[in-house]
Amino acid sequence: MPAPAGVWRVKAINDAGGWESDTVVEDMDLSLRVYLKGWRSIYLHDVKCPNELPSTLSAYKTQQFRWLSGPMQIVRKSFANIWFSRDIGFLSKLNCYWFFCRYFVFAIVTIVALLASPIVLWLDPWTWGFPTIYFLVSANVAVVVYLYFTIFSYIFLLFSVVLGYFKMWAMTSGILGLKKSKSWKVTLKFAANDNNSWLRSYHKPYTLELALFAYYGLMLGFSIWYENWGLTAYNGVMSFAFLVVSFGDYFL
């Protein structure tokens, strides 16, 4: 449950060991420990709690780093505790593991997106047979089912994949317990920002996204060289997306 919108029983907090600050998502940590003690929460659909979204790309990335490294800290801390909990059933334990597993599933998708080009170009060239067409149709149907069929769904998916590498770095930092994952950096909020200019003050490009722009640009060149036009379109979209995000703090 989100920290700013939850009402807690003091007894539940004490039963779970109290408030602990050894992760950067202490609300999630406490929620899990309370759940493992057999407590349950009620979600009230009629209660509204306005929140302010990050208004710049840098603020969003700060938030996402904490939201991705923090759960990995909890995996390190509570993986065994979930299994040995005596207050929840087996299926509830599996549900807990699945909650954290979904982070790794998206990480795998991100890796596949990175390796797709060299695999198709040099290891396993695609042909327009049944397996390829089946894969493309299935992937697009999955996107439709998960995100609904709108142009914004694909834009959001593309944006998520582009930021996936940054999120993987955050996950790695959390899993390994690196110093960066332990610093609680506040997400900047600007309330009613009157600055409506589409071009903001100077911000150096993001190194990771700029490097990936160069990588996909190189793959784009190879795709054109080998006359693989499907892969050309893919690498063209990806390289453009990484270029936009690498300079995103100018206008996002």
C-alpha positions as a Markdown table, in Angstrom:
| # | Residue | x | y | z |
|---|---|---|---|---|
| 1 | Met | 0.0 | 0.0 | 0.0 |
| 2 | Pro | 1.4 | 3.5 | -0.7 |
| 3 | Ala | 2.9 | 5.2 | 2.3 |
| 4 | Pro | 1.0 | 8.6 | 1.9 |
| 5 | Ala | -2.4 | 7.0 | 1.5 |
| 6 | Gly | -2.4 | 4.2 | 4.1 |
| 7 | Val | -4.0 | 4.1 | 7.6 |
| 8 | Trp | -2.2 | 1.5 | 9.8 |
| 9 | Arg | -3.0 | -0.3 | 13.0 |
| 10 | Val | -0.2 | 0.2 | 15.4 |
| 11 | Lys | -0.5 | -3.4 | 16.5 |
| 12 | Ala | 0.1 | -4.6 | 13.0 |
| 13 | Ile | 3.3 | -2.4 | 12.6 |
| 14 | Asn | 4.6 | -3.7 | 16.0 |
| 15 | Asp | 3.8 | -7.3 | 15.1 |
| 16 | Ala | 5.8 | -7.0 | 12.0 |
| 17 | Gly | 8.9 | -5.7 | 13.8 |
| 18 | Gly | 8.2 | -1.9 | 13.5 |
| 19 | Trp | 9.3 | 0.6 | 11.0 |
| 20 | Glu | 12.7 | -0.2 | 9.4 |
| 21 | Ser | 14.8 | 2.1 | 7.3 |
| 22 | Asp | 17.2 | -0.4 | 5.7 |
| 23 | Thr | 15.5 | -0.1 | 2.3 |
| 24 | Val | 14.5 | 2.9 | 0.2 |
| 25 | Val | 11.0 | 1.6 | -0.2 |
| 26 | Glu | 10.2 | 1.3 | 3.5 |
| 27 | Asp | 6.4 | 1.3 | 2.9 |
| 28 | Met | 6.7 | -1.7 | 0.6 |
| 29 | Asp | 9.0 | -3.4 | 3.1 |
| 30 | Leu | 6.6 | -2.9 | 6.0 |
| 31 | Ser | 3.6 | -3.9 | 3.9 |
| 32 | Leu | 5.3 | -7.2 | 3.0 |
| 33 | Arg | 6.4 | -7.9 | 6.6 |
| 34 | Val | 2.8 | -7.2 | 7.9 |
| 35 | Tyr | 1.4 | -9.5 | 5.2 |
| 36 | Leu | 3.8 | -12.3 | 6.2 |
| 37 | Lys | 2.4 | -12.0 | 9.7 |
| 38 | Gly | -1.0 | -12.8 | 8.5 |
| 39 | Trp | -2.5 | -9.2 | 8.4 |
| 40 | Arg | -4.6 | -8.1 | 5.6 |
| 41 | Ser | -5.4 | -4.7 | 4.1 |
| 42 | Ile | -8.6 | -3.3 | 2.7 |
| 43 | Tyr | -8.5 | -1.1 | -0.5 |
| 44 | Leu | -11.1 | 1.6 | -0.4 |
| 45 | His | -12.1 | 2.5 | -3.9 |
| 46 | Asp | -14.1 | 5.5 | -2.9 |
| 47 | Val | -11.3 | 7.3 | -1.1 |
| 48 | Lys | -9.4 | 9.8 | -3.3 |
| 49 | Cys | -5.8 | 10.8 | -2.5 |
| 50 | Pro | -4.4 | 13.3 | -5.1 |
| 51 | Asn | -0.7 | 12.8 | -5.9 |
| 52 | Glu | 1.7 | 14.8 | -8.0 |
| 53 | Leu | 3.5 | 13.1 | -10.8 |
| 54 | Pro | 7.2 | 13.8 | -11.6 |
| 55 | Ser | 7.2 | 16.8 | -14.0 |
| 56 | Thr | 10.6 | 16.2 | -15.6 |
| 57 | Leu | 12.4 | 13.2 | -17.0 |
| 58 | Ser | 15.2 | 13.5 | -14.4 |
| 59 | Ala | 12.6 | 13.5 | -11.6 |
| 60 | Tyr | 10.9 | 10.5 | -13.1 |
| 61 | Lys | 14.2 | 8.6 | -13.4 |
| 62 | Thr | 15.0 | 9.5 | -9.8 |
| 63 | Gln | 11.7 | 8.0 | -8.7 |
| 64 | Gln | 12.1 | 4.9 | -10.9 |
| 65 | Phe | 15.6 | 4.2 | -9.6 |
| 66 | Arg | 14.3 | 4.1 | -6.1 |
| 67 | Trp | 11.2 | 2.1 | -7.1 |
| 68 | Leu | 13.4 | -0.5 | -8.9 |
| 69 | Ser | 16.4 | -0.7 | -6.6 |
| 70 | Gly | 14.2 | -0.8 | -3.4 |
| 71 | Pro | 12.2 | -4.0 | -4.3 |
| 72 | Met | 15.5 | -5.7 | -5.0 |
| 73 | Gln | 16.7 | -4.7 | -1.6 |
| 74 | Ile | 13.6 | -6.4 | -0.2 |
| 75 | Val | 14.4 | -9.5 | -2.3 |
| 76 | Arg | 17.7 | -9.7 | -0.6 |
| 77 | Lys | 16.2 | -9.1 | 2.8 |
| 78 | Ser | 13.0 | -11.1 | 2.7 |
| 79 | Phe | 13.3 | -13.9 | 0.1 |
| 80 | Ala | 13.8 | -16.6 | 2.8 |
| 81 | Asn | 11.3 | -14.9 | 5.1 |
| 82 | Ile | 8.5 | -15.4 | 2.6 |
| 83 | Trp | 9.2 | -19.1 | 2.3 |
| 84 | Phe | 9.4 | -19.7 | 6.0 |
| 85 | Ser | 6.4 | -17.6 | 7.0 |
| 86 | Arg | 3.9 | -19.7 | 9.0 |
| 87 | Asp | 1.1 | -17.2 | 8.8 |
| 88 | Ile | 0.3 | -17.4 | 5.1 |
| 89 | Gly | -0.4 | -20.3 | 2.8 |
| 90 | Phe | 1.6 | -21.8 | -0.1 |
| 91 | Leu | -0.3 | -19.9 | -2.8 |
| 92 | Ser | 0.1 | -16.7 | -1.0 |
| 93 | Lys | 3.9 | -17.3 | -0.9 |
| 94 | Leu | 3.9 | -17.9 | -4.6 |
| 95 | Asn | 2.0 | -14.7 | -5.1 |
| 96 | Cys | 4.7 | -12.8 | -3.2 |
| 97 | Tyr | 7.4 | -14.3 | -5.3 |
| 98 | Trp | 5.5 | -13.5 | -8.5 |
| 99 | Phe | 5.2 | -9.9 | -7.4 |
| 100 | Phe | 9.0 | -9.6 | -7.4 |
| 101 | Cys | 9.4 | -12.0 | -10.3 |
| 102 | Arg | 7.7 | -9.5 | -12.7 |
| 103 | Tyr | 10.6 | -7.1 | -12.3 |
| 104 | Phe | 13.0 | -9.8 | -13.7 |
| 105 | Val | 10.5 | -10.7 | -16.5 |
| 106 | Phe | 10.7 | -7.1 | -17.8 |
| 107 | Ala | 14.5 | -7.2 | -17.4 |
| 108 | Ile | 14.6 | -10.3 | -19.7 |
| 109 | Val | 12.4 | -8.5 | -22.2 |
| 110 | Thr | 14.9 | -5.6 | -22.1 |
| 111 | Ile | 17.8 | -7.9 | -22.7 |
| 112 | Val | 16.0 | -9.5 | -25.6 |
| 113 | Ala | 15.4 | -6.1 | -27.2 |
| 114 | Leu | 19.1 | -5.4 | -27.0 |
| 115 | Leu | 20.3 | -8.7 | -28.5 |
| 116 | Ala | 17.6 | -9.0 | -31.1 |
| 117 | Ser | 19.5 | -7.2 | -33.9 |
| 118 | Pro | 22.9 | -9.1 | -33.7 |
| 119 | Ile | 21.0 | -12.4 | -33.3 |
| 120 | Val | 18.8 | -11.8 | -36.4 |
| 121 | Leu | 21.7 | -10.4 | -38.5 |
| 122 | Trp | 24.4 | -12.9 | -37.7 |
| 123 | Leu | 23.2 | -15.9 | -35.6 |
| 124 | Asp | 19.7 | -16.8 | -36.7 |
| 125 | Pro | 18.5 | -14.8 | -39.7 |
| 126 | Trp | 14.7 | -14.5 | -39.9 |
| 127 | Thr | 12.7 | -15.7 | -42.8 |
| 128 | Trp | 9.1 | -14.8 | -43.4 |
| 129 | Gly | 7.8 | -18.2 | -42.5 |
| 130 | Phe | 5.2 | -19.3 | -40.1 |
| 131 | Pro | 7.4 | -19.1 | -36.9 |
| 132 | Thr | 8.3 | -15.5 | -37.6 |
| 133 | Ile | 4.8 | -14.4 | -38.5 |
| 134 | Tyr | 3.4 | -16.3 | -35.5 |
| 135 | Phe | 5.8 | -14.5 | -33.1 |
| 136 | Leu | 5.1 | -11.1 | -34.5 |
| 137 | Val | 1.3 | -11.6 | -34.3 |
| 138 | Ser | 1.5 | -13.0 | -30.8 |
| 139 | Ala | 3.7 | -10.2 | -29.6 |
| 140 | Asn | 1.3 | -7.5 | -30.9 |
| 141 | Val | -1.7 | -9.3 | -29.5 |
| 142 | Ala | 0.0 | -9.5 | -26.1 |
| 143 | Val | 0.6 | -5.7 | -26.3 |
| 144 | Val | -3.1 | -5.2 | -27.1 |
| 145 | Val | -4.2 | -7.3 | -24.3 |
| 146 | Tyr | -1.9 | -5.8 | -21.8 |
| 147 | Leu | -2.0 | -2.1 | -22.8 |
| 148 | Tyr | -5.2 | -1.9 | -24.9 |
| 149 | Phe | -5.0 | -0.9 | -28.5 |
| 150 | Thr | -4.2 | 2.7 | -28.9 |
| 151 | Ile | -1.2 | 4.5 | -30.4 |
| 152 | Phe | -0.3 | 5.7 | -26.9 |
| 153 | Ser | 0.0 | 2.1 | -25.8 |
| 154 | Tyr | 2.8 | 1.5 | -28.2 |
| 155 | Ile | 4.4 | 4.8 | -27.3 |
| 156 | Phe | 4.3 | 3.9 | -23.6 |
| 157 | Leu | 5.7 | 0.4 | -24.3 |
| 158 | Leu | 8.5 | 2.0 | -26.4 |
| 159 | Phe | 9.3 | 4.5 | -23.6 |
| 160 | Ser | 9.3 | 1.6 | -21.0 |
| 161 | Val | 11.7 | -0.4 | -23.1 |
| 162 | Val | 14.0 | 2.6 | -23.6 |
| 163 | Leu | 14.1 | 3.2 | -19.9 |
| 164 | Gly | 14.4 | -0.5 | -19.2 |
| 165 | Tyr | 18.2 | -0.4 | -19.3 |
| 166 | Phe | 18.3 | 2.3 | -16.7 |
| 167 | Lys | 15.8 | 0.3 | -14.6 |
| 168 | Met | 18.1 | -2.8 | -15.0 |
| 169 | Trp | 21.0 | -0.7 | -13.6 |
| 170 | Ala | 18.7 | 0.2 | -10.7 |
| 171 | Met | 17.8 | -3.4 | -10.1 |
| 172 | Thr | 21.5 | -4.5 | -10.2 |
| 173 | Ser | 22.4 | -1.8 | -7.8 |
| 174 | Gly | 19.7 | -3.0 | -5.4 |
| 175 | Ile | 20.5 | -6.7 | -5.7 |
| 176 | Leu | 24.3 | -6.1 | -5.1 |
| 177 | Gly | 23.7 | -3.6 | -2.3 |
| 178 | Leu | 25.7 | -0.8 | -4.0 |
| 179 | Lys | 26.0 | 2.5 | -2.3 |
| 180 | Lys | 23.9 | 4.3 | -4.8 |
| 181 | Ser | 20.9 | 2.1 | -4.1 |
| 182 | Lys | 21.1 | 3.0 | -0.4 |
| 183 | Ser | 20.7 | 6.8 | -0.8 |
| 184 | Trp | 17.2 | 8.0 | -0.4 |
| 185 | Lys | 16.9 | 10.8 | -3.0 |
| 186 | Val | 13.7 | 12.7 | -3.0 |
| 187 | Thr | 11.7 | 12.9 | -6.2 |
| 188 | Leu | 11.4 | 16.6 | -7.1 |
| 189 | Lys | 7.9 | 18.0 | -7.3 |
| 190 | Phe | 7.1 | 21.4 | -8.7 |
| 191 | Ala | 3.4 | 21.8 | -7.9 |
| 192 | Ala | 1.9 | 24.4 | -10.2 |
| 193 | Asn | 4.8 | 25.1 | -12.4 |
| 194 | Asp | 4.2 | 28.2 | -14.5 |
| 195 | Asn | 7.1 | 27.6 | -16.8 |
| 196 | Asn | 5.4 | 26.4 | -19.9 |
| 197 | Ser | 8.4 | 26.6 | -22.2 |
| 198 | Trp | 9.0 | 23.4 | -24.1 |
| 199 | Leu | 12.7 | 24.0 | -24.0 |
| 200 | Arg | 14.3 | 23.9 | -20.6 |
| 201 | Ser | 17.7 | 25.0 | -19.3 |
| 202 | Tyr | 20.8 | 23.1 | -20.3 |
| 203 | His | 21.1 | 19.5 | -19.0 |
| 204 | Lys | 23.9 | 17.2 | -20.1 |
| 205 | Pro | 22.7 | 14.2 | -22.1 |
| 206 | Tyr | 22.2 | 10.9 | -20.3 |
| 207 | Thr | 25.3 | 8.8 | -21.0 |
| 208 | Leu | 23.6 | 5.4 | -20.9 |
| 209 | Glu | 20.8 | 6.4 | -23.3 |
| 210 | Leu | 23.3 | 8.2 | -25.6 |
| 211 | Ala | 25.5 | 5.0 | -25.7 |
| 212 | Leu | 22.5 | 2.9 | -26.6 |
| 213 | Phe | 21.5 | 5.4 | -29.3 |
| 214 | Ala | 24.9 | 4.9 | -30.8 |
| 215 | Tyr | 24.5 | 1.1 | -30.5 |
| 216 | Tyr | 21.1 | 1.0 | -32.2 |
| 217 | Gly | 22.4 | 3.5 | -34.8 |
| 218 | Leu | 25.2 | 1.0 | -35.6 |
| 219 | Met | 22.7 | -1.8 | -35.8 |
| 220 | Leu | 20.6 | 0.4 | -38.1 |
| 221 | Gly | 23.6 | 0.7 | -40.4 |
| 222 | Phe | 24.2 | -3.0 | -40.5 |
| 223 | Ser | 20.4 | -3.6 | -41.1 |
| 224 | Ile | 20.5 | -1.4 | -44.2 |
| 225 | Trp | 23.8 | -3.0 | -45.4 |
| 226 | Tyr | 22.2 | -6.5 | -45.2 |
| 227 | Glu | 18.9 | -5.2 | -46.7 |
| 228 | Asn | 16.9 | -6.4 | -43.7 |
| 229 | Trp | 14.1 | -3.8 | -43.9 |
| 230 | Gly | 12.1 | -5.1 | -41.0 |
| 231 | Leu | 15.1 | -4.8 | -38.7 |
| 232 | Thr | 15.9 | -1.5 | -40.3 |
| 233 | Ala | 12.5 | -0.1 | -39.1 |
| 234 | Tyr | 13.1 | -1.6 | -35.6 |
| 235 | Asn | 16.5 | -0.1 | -35.2 |
| 236 | Gly | 15.5 | 3.2 | -36.7 |
| 237 | Val | 12.6 | 3.5 | -34.1 |
| 238 | Met | 14.9 | 2.4 | -31.2 |
| 239 | Ser | 17.8 | 4.7 | -32.1 |
| 240 | Phe | 15.4 | 7.7 | -32.5 |
| 241 | Ala | 13.7 | 6.9 | -29.2 |
| 242 | Phe | 17.1 | 6.7 | -27.3 |
| 243 | Leu | 18.2 | 9.9 | -28.9 |
| 244 | Val | 15.0 | 11.6 | -27.7 |
| 245 | Val | 15.4 | 10.2 | -24.1 |
| 246 | Ser | 19.1 | 11.0 | -23.9 |
| 247 | Phe | 18.2 | 14.7 | -24.4 |
| 248 | Gly | 14.8 | 14.3 | -22.8 |
| 249 | Asp | 15.4 | 16.8 | -20.0 |
| 250 | Tyr | 15.3 | 19.6 | -22.5 |
| 251 | Phe | 11.6 | 19.0 | -23.2 |
| 252 | Leu | 10.2 | 16.0 | -21.3 |
